[in-house]
Amino acid sequence: MKLGNVINIAVFVAGLDEEYQNNIIVGINEFSRKNNINVSYFAAFGGMIESRLFDIGEYSIYGLANLEKFDGAILMTNTINDSTQKEEISQRIKDSGIPAVVFDCDNISEFYNISIDNTKAMREMVRHVIKEHGAKTINYISGPMSNPEAVERLLAFREVMAENNLPVDEERIYYGEFRRFDGHDAIEEYMQSGLPLPDAFICANDAMALSAISTLEKYGFCIPLDVIVTGFDYTYSARNYCPALTSVKRPLSQMGTMACKVLLDLINHKQPVHEQLEAGCVFTESCGCPAVVETNYSEFRKTTYNNIENTNSNIRKLNILSARLADTETTADYYAVIEDFVKELECEHFSLCLVCGLLERYKLNSFEDSDNSFERMSAPIIWNNGISDSIEYFNGEDMFPVPQTKGGNINYFLPLHFRSKLLGYYIITNSDFPINSLLCHTFTMAVSNSIENLCKISHINKAMEELNRIYVIDPLCNIYNRNGFIKHADKVFKECVANEKTVMLSFIDMDGLKFINDNYGHDEGDFAIKELANVIKECCDDGDICARFGGDEFVIFNRNANEDSCHILEQRFNAKLEHHNSIVTKPYKISASIGSVIEKVDSTYTLFKIVKMADEVMYEVKKNKKNSRAGALK
């Protein structure tokens, strides 16, 4: 995917809506735009819904990245909680041979590690809580042990507790996933434990710490008077919470910028210049220290209002989108609704990429056997600076349905799936919606669920069509059955009555079916019935309606009859029947009796009355045949 001298970088990340990821991404994006680098984020929201099948679908997006198309990779695998996924991504990068940088992970020798001294900062935080505030009993809310940063911070906590001769009660350690809701869950678990209130809750990141404070306050505890709470990362929310959160300030945006600089040196076969970044503690209200004022109050009020306004606006847009998607029953309507919403995302480019044949191959509840392959893709929506297009097929290895022709693009690839079943993905280019809006994940889920609903509607419609076909089509002869004949012929017949037209109805009854069944078997009997049906179909002109009316009884309805129609039809029927007998060379002959009536119909007629009249004529024909054969035998 090289564009002249343009460099293309792949980034693997989870949880775009978290502030840690956001700050690093800002640094990556700023550097990339300035240096005309194309960045493609393969982003998932794994671990958010607490569903194994959902996570399988989310993590499928990492398999889309064709590493042959990239010059280097940035691994934010510390944001991915699934250890198997992290190992698979790392192994793929190693096998590809492209240079890669990783954050706060020094146990993979093939990758260049961009790190912040987390251990030193956490030690300083724990010492401060113990020495300055006299904490002796401390609960710890940790990140996952699959995350190197979480391991480092927990180890630092244990070391400082040991150096101060304070015991670490394992019941007072909660292992979370670095997500907001972990703080809430940690406090709920503590409240159920029956343990005395600790002096402090030390948390491995701000998101968990703020959720922990909120939950503690709901239980009536005052921070920091009743219990101290500290965080790590010093995010915007931490700085502006009340009480302001004691935390560890880390240069995350600088970390993203440095990752790009190091990767650029590696791509250009230069020795990177890199120093470990330093983190520093900010002691403020949540531990009992004086407030640290860094934010202009007027600016904070404006920012808060704008954030609330944007969130409310986005929620309204998503509600409208969900309602409109729920009303769609065709693919054309569905794509039109999505495209209208895309116009409001302030992006340069948007592509909706779906697995080829998604509607045709749909199976209910086919989750476990989904192959999650991006091999064959279609792009029903390609929106590029206001110009709409679509592509029926493209190779999933290309990732983009339309190749990019310039550098400096920031692309976000997000998965579309229903549980573990892969539906496709979408691409947003040069928009901050994925990282600035907390509703990006909600939008992704709404699109995914609506695609699944569209598949179900299509599947149900096809099932209904098949049921309708079975209801009106005879399965042996593949012509109308009695239901089908009545449904279609009665409508035409009523039009003929209204216009007092002349119609013809022929009733056909097979001769000697019992003889064939008794002497050659029922399979031969079925064959004879099918052959007779084929003869009848061949005798029909456009507009004629033929049907299998019973076991060996057939009818033909003609709406444009004249006085010669009976003779012409019967002559044609007998000739074609004789021709079929000469071709099939069976030990028996297929024979049938045909009786026809021609009537100018008015309101005194019904279709059933005409059928009965033709049946009576056919019966006389059949009786005359029997009498003729009996006379010949004499």
C-alpha positions as CSV (number, residue, x, y, z in Angstrom):
1,M,0.0,0.0,0.0
2,K,3.0,2.3,-0.5
3,L,2.1,5.6,-2.1
4,G,5.4,6.9,-3.4
5,N,7.3,8.0,-0.3
6,V,4.2,7.9,1.9
7,I,4.6,5.7,5.0
8,N,1.7,3.5,6.3
9,I,1.4,2.5,9.9
10,A,-1.0,0.1,11.5
11,V,-2.1,0.6,15.1
12,F,-3.7,-2.1,17.2
13,V,-5.8,-0.8,20.1
14,A,-8.9,-1.5,22.2
15,G,-11.3,1.0,24.0
16,L,-11.0,4.1,21.9
17,D,-13.4,5.9,24.3
18,E,-10.9,5.7,27.2
19,E,-8.9,8.8,28.0
20,Y,-5.6,7.0,28.2
21,Q,-6.0,5.7,24.7
22,N,-7.3,9.1,23.5
23,N,-4.3,11.0,24.7
24,I,-1.8,8.7,23.1
25,I,-3.7,8.7,19.8
26,V,-3.7,12.5,19.8
27,G,0.1,12.4,19.9
28,I,0.2,9.8,17.1
29,N,-2.2,11.7,14.9
30,E,-0.5,15.1,15.3
31,F,2.9,13.7,14.3
32,S,1.4,11.7,11.4
33,R,-0.4,14.6,9.9
34,K,2.7,16.8,10.1
35,N,4.8,14.1,8.4
36,N,2.3,12.9,5.8
37,I,2.1,9.5,7.3
38,N,-1.0,7.3,6.8
39,V,-2.2,5.7,10.1
40,S,-4.8,2.9,10.2
41,Y,-6.3,2.1,13.6
42,F,-7.7,-1.4,14.0
43,A,-9.9,-0.8,17.0
44,A,-12.1,-3.0,19.2
45,F,-14.3,-2.6,22.2
46,G,-13.5,-6.0,23.7
47,G,-14.2,-6.6,27.4
48,M,-17.0,-4.0,27.5
49,I,-20.1,-6.1,27.4
50,E,-19.0,-9.1,29.5
51,S,-19.9,-11.5,26.6
52,R,-17.4,-14.1,25.2
53,L,-19.3,-14.3,21.9
54,F,-19.4,-10.5,21.6
55,D,-15.6,-10.2,22.3
56,I,-14.9,-12.8,19.6
57,G,-16.7,-10.6,17.1
58,E,-15.0,-7.4,18.3
59,Y,-11.5,-8.9,18.1
60,S,-12.1,-10.1,14.6
61,I,-11.1,-6.7,13.4
62,Y,-7.4,-7.4,14.2
63,G,-7.5,-10.2,11.6
64,L,-8.3,-7.6,8.9
65,A,-4.9,-5.9,9.1
66,N,-2.8,-7.1,6.1
67,L,0.7,-6.4,7.4
68,E,2.2,-6.7,3.9
69,K,0.5,-3.3,3.2
70,F,2.2,-1.6,6.2
71,D,5.7,-0.2,6.8
72,G,5.5,-0.5,10.6
73,A,3.2,-1.1,13.5
74,I,2.3,0.5,16.9
75,L,1.0,-2.0,19.4
76,M,-1.3,-0.6,22.1
77,T,-1.7,-4.1,23.3
78,N,-1.7,-2.9,26.9
79,T,-5.2,-1.8,26.2
80,I,-6.3,-5.3,25.0
81,N,-7.3,-7.5,28.0
82,D,-7.5,-10.8,26.1
83,S,-4.0,-12.4,26.4
84,T,-4.7,-14.7,23.5
85,Q,-5.4,-11.8,21.2
86,K,-2.3,-10.0,22.3
87,E,-0.1,-13.0,21.7
88,E,-1.7,-13.5,18.2
89,I,-1.1,-9.9,17.2
90,S,2.5,-10.0,18.5
91,Q,3.3,-13.2,16.7
92,R,1.8,-11.9,13.4
93,I,4.0,-8.7,13.7
94,K,7.1,-10.9,14.3
95,D,6.3,-13.1,11.4
96,S,5.7,-10.1,9.1
97,G,9.2,-8.7,9.8
98,I,8.0,-5.1,9.9
99,P,9.4,-2.9,12.7
100,A,7.1,-2.3,15.7
101,V,6.9,-0.3,18.9
102,V,5.0,-1.2,21.9
103,F,4.0,0.7,25.1
104,D,5.2,-0.3,28.6
105,C,6.1,-3.8,27.6
106,D,9.8,-4.7,27.7
107,N,9.4,-8.5,27.6
108,I,9.3,-8.8,23.7
109,S,12.8,-8.3,22.4
110,E,11.7,-7.9,18.8
111,F,9.7,-4.8,19.6
112,Y,11.0,-1.4,20.6
113,N,9.5,-0.4,24.0
114,I,8.2,3.1,24.6
115,S,7.8,3.3,28.4
116,I,7.1,5.6,31.3
117,D,8.6,4.8,34.7
118,N,5.3,3.6,36.3
119,T,7.0,1.8,39.1
120,K,8.8,4.8,40.5
121,A,5.6,6.9,40.4
122,M,3.4,4.2,42.1
123,R,6.0,3.8,44.8
124,E,6.0,7.5,45.4
125,M,2.1,7.5,45.6
126,V,1.9,4.6,48.1
127,R,4.7,6.1,50.3
128,H,2.9,9.5,50.3
129,V,-0.4,7.9,51.5
130,I,1.4,6.0,54.2
131,K,3.9,8.6,55.4
132,E,1.9,11.8,54.9
133,H,-1.6,10.6,55.8
134,G,-0.8,7.7,58.1
135,A,-2.6,5.0,56.1
136,K,-2.0,1.5,57.5
137,T,-4.9,-0.6,56.0
138,I,-5.0,-0.2,52.3
139,N,-7.2,-1.7,49.6
140,Y,-5.8,-1.9,46.0
141,I,-7.8,-1.9,42.8
142,S,-5.6,-3.4,40.1
143,G,-5.6,-3.8,36.3
144,P,-5.4,-7.2,34.7
145,M,-2.3,-9.3,35.3
146,S,-2.1,-9.9,31.5
147,N,-1.1,-6.2,31.3
148,P,2.6,-5.4,32.1
149,E,1.7,-1.9,33.5
150,A,-0.8,-3.4,35.9
151,V,1.8,-5.9,37.0
152,E,4.4,-3.2,37.6
153,R,2.0,-1.0,39.6
154,L,0.8,-3.8,41.8
155,L,4.4,-4.9,42.5
156,A,5.3,-1.3,43.4
157,F,2.4,-1.3,45.9
158,R,3.5,-4.5,47.5
159,E,7.1,-3.4,47.8
160,V,6.2,-0.1,49.6
161,M,3.8,-1.9,51.9
162,A,6.6,-4.4,52.8
163,E,9.2,-1.7,53.3
164,N,6.8,-0.1,55.8
165,N,6.1,-3.4,57.5
166,L,2.4,-3.3,56.5
167,P,0.7,-6.5,55.7
168,V,-1.0,-6.9,52.3
169,D,-4.4,-8.6,52.7
170,E,-5.1,-10.5,49.5
171,E,-8.9,-10.0,50.2
172,R,-8.3,-6.3,49.9
173,I,-6.9,-6.6,46.3
174,Y,-9.4,-6.4,43.4
175,Y,-8.3,-7.4,39.9
176,G,-10.1,-5.4,37.3
177,E,-9.6,-4.7,33.6
178,F,-8.7,-1.0,33.7
179,R,-12.3,-0.1,32.8
180,R,-14.5,2.4,34.5
181,F,-17.0,-0.1,35.8
182,D,-14.2,-2.0,37.6
183,G,-14.1,0.7,40.3
184,H,-17.8,0.3,41.0
185,D,-17.5,-3.5,41.1
186,A,-14.5,-3.3,43.4
187,I,-16.4,-1.2,46.0
188,E,-19.5,-3.4,45.7
189,E,-17.3,-6.5,46.3
190,Y,-15.7,-4.8,49.3
191,M,-19.1,-3.8,50.8
192,Q,-20.1,-7.5,50.7
193,S,-16.8,-8.6,52.2
194,G,-17.6,-7.5,55.8
195,L,-14.0,-6.1,56.1
196,P,-13.5,-2.9,58.1
197,L,-13.2,0.3,56.1
198,P,-9.6,0.8,54.9
199,D,-7.7,4.0,55.3
200,A,-7.2,4.2,51.5
201,F,-8.2,2.8,48.2
202,I,-5.2,3.0,45.8
203,C,-6.3,2.5,42.2
204,A,-4.2,1.5,39.2
205,N,-5.8,4.1,37.0
206,D,-8.1,7.2,37.1
207,A,-11.1,5.6,35.5
208,M,-11.5,3.0,38.2
209,A,-10.7,5.5,40.9
210,L,-13.4,7.9,39.9
211,S,-16.0,5.2,39.7
212,A,-14.9,3.9,43.1
213,I,-15.3,7.4,44.6
214,S,-18.8,7.8,43.1
215,T,-19.8,4.4,44.5
216,L,-18.4,5.1,47.9
217,E,-20.2,8.4,48.1
218,K,-23.5,6.5,47.3
219,Y,-22.8,4.5,50.4
220,G,-22.5,7.7,52.4
221,F,-18.7,7.8,52.7
222,C,-16.9,11.2,52.4
223,I,-13.7,11.4,50.4
224,P,-11.0,12.0,51.9
225,L,-12.5,12.4,55.4
226,D,-13.6,8.8,55.7
227,V,-11.3,7.2,53.2
228,I,-8.5,8.2,50.8
229,V,-8.8,7.4,47.1
230,T,-6.0,7.8,44.6
231,G,-5.7,7.2,40.8
232,F,-3.1,7.0,38.1
233,D,-2.9,8.9,34.7
234,Y,-4.1,12.4,35.8
235,T,-6.8,12.5,33.2
236,Y,-9.0,15.5,32.4
237,S,-11.9,14.0,34.4
238,A,-9.5,13.3,37.4
239,R,-8.3,16.9,37.4
240,N,-11.7,18.4,37.4
241,Y,-13.6,16.0,39.6
242,C,-14.7,17.1,43.1
243,P,-12.7,16.2,45.1
244,A,-9.9,16.5,42.6
245,L,-8.2,13.2,42.3
246,T,-4.7,12.6,43.6
247,S,-3.0,10.8,40.7
248,V,0.1,10.3,38.6
249,K,0.7,12.7,35.8
250,R,2.0,10.9,32.6
251,P,3.0,12.5,29.3
252,L,0.7,10.3,27.2
253,S,0.5,12.5,24.2
254,Q,4.3,12.8,24.2
255,M,4.4,9.0,24.4
256,G,2.4,8.8,21.2
257,T,4.6,11.3,19.4
258,M,7.7,9.5,20.6
259,A,6.3,6.1,19.4
260,C,6.0,7.6,15.9
261,K,9.5,9.1,15.9
262,V,11.1,5.9,17.0
263,L,9.1,3.8,14.5
264,L,10.0,6.3,11.7
265,D,13.7,5.8,12.6
266,L,13.3,2.0,12.5
267,I,11.6,2.1,9.2
268,N,14.4,4.2,7.8
269,H,17.0,1.8,9.3
270,K,18.2,4.5,11.8
271,Q,19.1,3.9,15.4
272,P,16.3,5.5,17.4
273,V,17.0,8.1,20.0
274,H,14.8,7.4,23.0
275,E,14.7,8.0,26.7
276,Q,12.4,6.6,29.3
277,L,9.6,9.2,30.0
278,E,9.1,10.3,33.6
279,A,5.8,10.4,35.5
280,G,5.1,12.5,38.5
281,C,2.6,12.4,41.3
282,V,0.0,15.2,41.8
283,F,-1.2,15.2,45.4
284,T,-4.5,17.0,45.8
285,E,-7.9,16.8,47.4
286,S,-8.8,13.1,47.3
287,C,-5.9,12.2,49.6
288,G,-6.4,15.2,51.9
289,C,-3.7,17.5,50.3
290,P,-4.4,21.1,49.3
291,A,-6.2,21.6,46.0
292,V,-4.0,22.0,42.8
293,V,-5.7,24.4,40.5
294,E,-4.6,23.9,36.9
295,T,-7.8,24.6,35.0
296,N,-9.2,28.0,34.2
297,Y,-12.7,27.9,35.7
298,S,-14.4,29.8,32.9
299,E,-12.8,27.5,30.3
300,F,-13.8,24.5,32.4
301,R,-17.4,25.6,32.5
302,K,-17.5,26.1,28.7
303,T,-15.8,22.8,28.0
304,T,-18.2,21.0,30.3
305,Y,-21.2,22.6,28.7
306,N,-19.9,21.8,25.2
307,N,-19.3,18.2,26.2
308,I,-22.8,17.8,27.6
309,E,-24.3,19.6,24.6
310,N,-22.4,17.3,22.1
311,T,-23.3,14.2,24.1
312,N,-27.0,15.2,24.1
313,S,-26.9,16.0,20.4
314,N,-25.2,12.7,19.6
315,I,-27.7,10.7,21.7
316,R,-30.5,12.4,19.8
317,K,-28.9,11.6,16.5
318,L,-28.4,8.0,17.5
319,N,-32.0,7.7,18.7
320,I,-33.2,9.0,15.4
321,L,-30.8,6.7,13.6
322,S,-32.1,3.7,15.6
323,A,-35.7,4.6,14.9
324,R,-35.1,5.0,11.2
325,L,-33.1,1.8,10.9
326,A,-35.9,-0.1,12.7
327,D,-38.3,1.1,9.9
328,T,-36.1,-0.2,7.1
329,E,-37.1,-3.4,5.3
330,T,-34.9,-3.2,2.2
331,T,-31.2,-2.9,1.7
332,A,-31.7,0.3,-0.3
333,D,-33.6,2.0,2.5
334,Y,-31.0,0.8,5.0
335,Y,-28.0,2.2,3.1
336,A,-29.8,5.5,2.6
337,V,-30.4,5.9,6.4
338,I,-26.7,5.1,7.2
339,E,-25.5,7.5,4.5
340,D,-27.6,10.3,5.9
341,F,-26.1,9.8,9.4
342,V,-22.6,9.7,8.0
343,K,-23.0,13.2,6.6
344,E,-23.1,14.5,10.2
345,L,-19.9,12.8,11.4
346,E,-17.7,15.5,9.9
347,C,-15.4,12.9,8.2
348,E,-13.7,13.0,4.8
349,H,-14.4,9.4,4.0
350,F,-16.7,6.6,5.2
351,S,-16.9,3.1,3.8
352,L,-19.4,0.4,4.9
353,C,-17.8,-2.9,4.1
354,L,-19.8,-6.1,4.4
355,V,-19.1,-9.8,3.9
356,C,-20.1,-10.8,0.3
357,G,-23.4,-12.8,0.2
358,L,-24.3,-11.8,3.7
359,L,-28.0,-11.8,3.0
360,E,-28.0,-14.8,0.8
361,R,-26.0,-17.0,3.2
362,Y,-27.8,-16.0,6.3
363,K,-28.6,-18.7,8.8
364,L,-30.4,-18.2,12.1
365,N,-28.3,-18.6,15.2
366,S,-25.2,-19.5,13.1
367,F,-22.7,-18.0,15.6
368,E,-20.4,-20.7,16.6
369,D,-19.7,-21.9,13.1
370,S,-18.9,-18.5,11.7
371,D,-15.5,-18.5,9.9
372,N,-15.0,-14.7,10.4
373,S,-13.3,-14.3,7.1
374,F,-12.7,-11.0,5.3
375,E,-11.7,-12.7,2.1
376,R,-14.6,-11.5,-0.1
377,M,-16.1,-8.1,0.7
378,S,-18.5,-5.6,-0.8
379,A,-18.8,-1.9,-0.1
380,P,-22.5,-0.8,-0.5
381,I,-21.6,2.7,0.9
382,I,-18.5,4.6,-0.1
383,W,-18.9,8.2,1.0
384,N,-16.0,10.5,-0.1
385,N,-16.3,14.3,0.6
386,G,-20.0,14.3,-0.3
387,I,-19.7,12.0,-3.3
388,S,-21.5,8.6,-2.9
389,D,-20.4,5.4,-4.6
390,S,-20.4,1.6,-4.0
391,I,-18.4,-1.5,-5.0
392,E,-20.0,-4.9,-5.5
393,Y,-16.8,-6.8,-4.7
394,F,-13.3,-6.2,-3.5
395,N,-10.6,-8.4,-2.0
396,G,-10.5,-8.1,1.8
397,E,-6.8,-8.2,1.7
398,D,-6.9,-4.7,0.3
399,M,-8.8,-3.5,3.4
400,F,-9.8,-0.3,1.6
401,P,-12.5,-0.7,-1.1
402,V,-10.9,2.3,-2.9
403,P,-7.1,2.8,-2.5
404,Q,-5.9,6.0,-0.8
405,T,-4.1,8.4,-3.1
406,K,-2.4,10.7,-0.6
407,G,-0.7,10.7,2.8
408,G,-1.6,12.2,6.1
409,N,-4.8,10.2,6.5
410,I,-6.1,8.9,9.9
411,N,-8.2,5.8,9.3
412,Y,-10.3,4.0,11.9
413,F,-11.3,0.4,11.2
414,L,-14.1,-0.8,13.5
415,P,-15.8,-4.2,13.4
416,L,-19.4,-5.0,12.6
417,H,-20.7,-8.2,14.0
418,F,-23.6,-9.9,15.8
419,R,-22.2,-11.8,18.8
420,S,-19.3,-13.8,17.2
421,K,-20.7,-13.7,13.7
422,L,-18.7,-11.4,11.4
423,L,-20.8,-9.0,9.4
424,G,-18.0,-6.7,8.1
425,Y,-16.5,-3.4,9.2
426,Y,-16.6,0.3,8.5
427,I,-13.9,2.8,8.0
428,I,-13.9,6.5,9.1
429,T,-11.2,8.7,7.7
430,N,-10.0,12.0,9.1
431,S,-12.7,12.4,11.8
432,D,-12.4,12.7,15.6
433,F,-15.8,10.9,16.1
434,P,-14.2,7.6,17.1
435,I,-12.0,9.1,19.8
436,N,-13.9,12.2,20.9
437,S,-17.4,10.7,21.1
438,L,-18.3,8.2,23.8
439,L,-21.1,7.2,21.4
440,C,-18.9,5.7,18.7
441,H,-19.3,2.2,20.3
442,T,-23.1,2.7,20.5
443,F,-23.2,3.7,16.8
444,T,-21.2,0.6,15.9
445,M,-23.5,-1.6,17.8
446,A,-26.6,0.1,16.3
447,V,-25.3,-0.5,12.8
448,S,-24.3,-4.1,13.6
449,N,-27.7,-4.9,15.1
450,S,-29.6,-3.3,12.3
451,I,-27.6,-5.3,9.7
452,E,-28.5,-8.5,11.6
453,N,-32.1,-7.5,11.6
454,L,-32.0,-6.8,7.9
455,C,-30.6,-10.3,7.4
456,K,-33.3,-11.7,9.5
457,I,-36.0,-9.8,7.6
458,S,-34.5,-11.0,4.3
459,H,-34.4,-14.6,5.6
460,I,-38.0,-14.5,6.8
461,N,-39.2,-13.0,3.5
462,K,-37.5,-15.8,1.6
463,A,-39.0,-18.3,3.9
464,M,-42.4,-16.8,3.4
465,E,-41.9,-16.8,-0.4
466,E,-41.0,-20.5,-0.2
467,L,-44.0,-21.3,2.0
468,N,-46.2,-19.5,-0.4
469,R,-44.7,-21.3,-3.3
470,I,-45.2,-24.7,-1.5
471,Y,-48.8,-23.7,-0.7
472,V,-49.7,-23.1,-4.4
473,I,-47.3,-25.3,-6.3
474,D,-47.6,-29.1,-6.7
475,P,-44.2,-30.5,-5.7
476,L,-44.4,-33.5,-8.1
477,C,-45.5,-31.7,-11.3
478,N,-44.1,-28.2,-10.5
479,I,-47.4,-26.6,-11.7
480,Y,-50.1,-25.0,-9.6
481,N,-52.0,-27.3,-7.2
482,R,-55.7,-26.8,-6.5
483,N,-54.9,-23.9,-4.0
484,G,-52.8,-22.2,-6.6
485,F,-55.3,-22.7,-9.4
486,I,-58.1,-21.2,-7.3
487,K,-55.9,-18.3,-6.1
488,H,-54.8,-17.3,-9.6
489,A,-57.6,-18.4,-11.8
490,D,-60.5,-17.1,-9.7
491,K,-59.1,-13.5,-9.9
492,V,-58.8,-13.8,-13.7
493,F,-62.2,-15.4,-13.9
494,K,-63.9,-12.6,-12.0
495,E,-62.4,-10.1,-14.5
496,C,-63.8,-12.1,-17.3
497,V,-67.2,-12.1,-15.6
498,A,-67.1,-8.3,-15.2
499,N,-66.3,-7.9,-18.9
500,E,-68.6,-10.8,-20.1
501,K,-65.7,-12.6,-21.9
502,T,-65.7,-16.0,-23.4
503,V,-63.6,-18.5,-21.4
504,M,-62.6,-22.1,-21.9
505,L,-61.9,-24.7,-19.2
506,S,-60.6,-28.1,-19.9
507,F,-60.7,-31.0,-17.4
508,I,-58.2,-33.8,-17.9
509,D,-58.2,-37.1,-16.2
510,M,-55.5,-39.7,-16.6
511,D,-56.5,-43.1,-17.9
512,G,-55.2,-46.3,-16.4
513,L,-53.1,-44.9,-13.5
514,K,-54.2,-47.9,-11.3
515,F,-53.0,-50.3,-13.9
516,I,-49.5,-48.6,-14.0
517,N,-49.3,-48.5,-10.1
518,D,-50.4,-52.1,-9.7
519,N,-48.1,-53.6,-12.4
520,Y,-45.1,-51.3,-12.4
521,G,-45.1,-49.6,-9.0
522,H,-46.0,-46.2,-7.7
523,D,-42.7,-44.6,-8.8
524,E,-43.7,-45.3,-12.4
525,G,-47.2,-44.0,-11.6
526,D,-45.6,-40.7,-10.4
527,F,-43.4,-40.6,-13.5
528,A,-46.5,-41.0,-15.7
529,I,-48.3,-38.2,-13.8
530,K,-45.2,-35.9,-14.3
531,E,-45.1,-36.7,-18.0
532,L,-48.8,-35.9,-18.4
533,A,-48.2,-32.6,-16.5
534,N,-45.4,-31.8,-18.9
535,V,-47.7,-32.4,-21.9
536,I,-50.3,-30.1,-20.4
537,K,-47.7,-27.4,-19.8
538,E,-46.6,-27.6,-23.4
539,C,-50.2,-27.3,-24.6
540,C,-50.7,-24.0,-22.7
541,D,-50.3,-20.6,-24.4
542,D,-49.3,-17.4,-22.6
543,G,-52.1,-16.4,-20.2
544,D,-53.4,-20.0,-19.8
545,I,-53.5,-21.3,-16.3
546,C,-52.9,-25.1,-15.7
547,A,-52.9,-27.0,-12.5
548,R,-53.0,-30.5,-10.9
549,F,-56.5,-30.4,-9.5
550,G,-56.3,-33.8,-7.7
551,G,-54.3,-37.1,-7.8
552,D,-54.5,-37.7,-11.6
553,E,-56.8,-34.8,-12.5
554,F,-55.7,-31.6,-14.2
555,V,-57.3,-28.4,-15.5
556,I,-56.5,-25.7,-18.0
557,F,-58.1,-22.3,-17.9
558,N,-58.1,-20.1,-21.0
559,R,-59.4,-16.5,-20.8
560,N,-59.3,-15.7,-24.6
561,A,-61.3,-18.6,-26.1
562,N,-63.3,-18.9,-29.3
563,E,-65.5,-21.6,-30.8
564,D,-62.4,-23.4,-32.3
565,S,-60.4,-23.4,-29.1
566,C,-61.6,-26.8,-27.9
567,H,-60.8,-28.5,-31.1
568,I,-57.4,-26.9,-31.3
569,L,-56.4,-27.7,-27.7
570,E,-57.6,-31.3,-27.8
571,Q,-55.9,-31.9,-31.1
572,R,-52.6,-30.4,-29.8
573,F,-53.0,-32.4,-26.5
574,N,-53.4,-35.8,-28.2
575,A,-50.6,-35.1,-30.6
576,K,-48.1,-34.1,-27.9
577,L,-49.2,-37.0,-25.7
578,E,-48.5,-39.4,-28.5
579,H,-45.1,-37.8,-29.1
580,H,-44.1,-38.2,-25.5
581,N,-45.1,-41.9,-25.5
582,S,-42.9,-42.5,-28.5
583,I,-39.9,-40.8,-26.7
584,V,-40.2,-42.4,-23.2
585,T,-40.6,-46.0,-24.6
586,K,-42.2,-47.3,-21.4
587,P,-44.0,-50.7,-21.4
588,Y,-47.2,-48.8,-20.9
589,K,-48.8,-45.8,-22.7
590,I,-49.8,-42.6,-20.9
591,S,-53.3,-41.8,-21.8
592,A,-55.9,-39.2,-20.6
593,S,-59.4,-38.1,-21.2
594,I,-60.0,-34.4,-21.8
595,G,-63.3,-32.5,-21.7
596,S,-63.7,-28.8,-22.4
597,V,-66.4,-26.2,-22.1
598,I,-66.6,-22.8,-23.7
599,E,-68.9,-20.2,-22.1
600,K,-69.5,-16.5,-22.2
601,V,-69.5,-15.9,-18.5
602,D,-71.6,-13.4,-16.5
603,S,-72.6,-13.0,-12.9
604,T,-74.5,-16.2,-12.9
605,Y,-71.3,-18.2,-13.3
606,T,-68.6,-19.2,-10.8
607,L,-65.3,-20.7,-11.4
608,F,-66.4,-23.9,-9.6
609,K,-69.5,-24.1,-11.8
610,I,-67.3,-24.0,-15.0
611,V,-64.9,-26.7,-13.5
612,K,-67.9,-28.9,-12.8
613,M,-69.3,-28.5,-16.3
614,A,-65.9,-29.4,-17.8
615,D,-65.6,-32.4,-15.4
616,E,-69.0,-33.7,-16.7
617,V,-67.9,-33.4,-20.3
618,M,-64.6,-35.2,-19.5
619,Y,-66.6,-38.0,-17.8
620,E,-68.7,-38.5,-20.9
621,V,-65.5,-38.7,-23.0
622,K,-64.0,-41.3,-20.6
623,K,-67.3,-43.3,-20.6
624,N,-67.4,-43.3,-24.4
625,K,-63.8,-44.5,-24.4
626,K,-64.6,-47.4,-22.2
627,N,-67.7,-48.3,-24.3
628,S,-65.6,-48.2,-27.4
629,R,-63.0,-50.5,-26.0
630,A,-65.7,-52.9,-24.7
631,G,-67.4,-52.9,-28.2
632,A,-64.1,-53.6,-29.8
633,L,-63.5,-56.6,-27.5
634,K,-66.8,-58.1,-28.6
